[in-house]
Amino acid sequence: SQQQQQQQQDVPAAAPLKQHFADEYGGGNEEDEISDHLFCILPFGLTSDLDLDGWVTVTKPRANTNKMMVERSLMHSSVPLTDGRVRLLRDLELKEEVVEITTGGDYRKTHIVFPQEDKYIGTPLHILTVHFKNLDRFAAIEVDFVDSNRKQHTLHTSNAQTVARVSADRCSVPLRLTKGWNKLVLDLKNICMQVYHTNYKYAARVRIYANSRIRRVWFSDRQYRDDELPEQLSVFRS
């Protein structure tokens, strides 16, 4: 309709994040303007250091042990788990610190999550990007999101499956990886509309399972080219 076209015209196009936002929008703090377009959760905030604030590790014990889940804060040291390990290490290819999640058993029994289960993210930004390394083993990434009907759904993607599966509250799709470092981009707004025929409202939680190395995780209002991103998020750096 004419009214819808006018509304679309009134919405300003997102500017490249790397430029000075004060010049683009006529004043204001650059970091505040960036936060309108991008929300980084690993590291938490736009920092060069690997700030793990808000992330916790979760592991399920072996079959014949206590069935309670074990949850620990993700600290700057190796975290001993029942059937896996979460640690910080320096990746030789990137020459920087990353998070590594590995397990000798079922990959689904060890993961890290942001934030802890009694909290939620709440960002309306709908593009989720994960920069992570393929360790040539089974791995998975999940994101919980809430739609316009206030229903929570889980998007699960894994290289352990070859077909897509959909239920009322869960969508599971194959994850195709290349050798080495990968950049996964998920459009939650599009997935919500295509699968559940509702509007995306906000992301609630992100889980990353063994086995992989993770460098960065962030939400944005659209998919940006690498040269548009702040240096801390750039994949192809000089």
Beta strands, then each sheet from edge to edge (+ up, - down):
strand 1: 38-42
strand 2: 56-59
strand 3: 70-73
strand 4: 79-80
strand 5: 84-91
strand 6: 96-103
strand 7: 110-114
strand 8: 127-134
strand 9: 140-147
strand 10: 152-158
strand 11: 165-166
strand 12: 170-174
strand 13: 180-187
strand 14: 200-209
strand 15: 212-220
sheet 1: 1+ 15- 6+ 5- 4+
sheet 2: 1+ 15- 8+ 13-
sheet 3: 3+ 2- 7+ 14- 9+ 10- 12- 11+
end
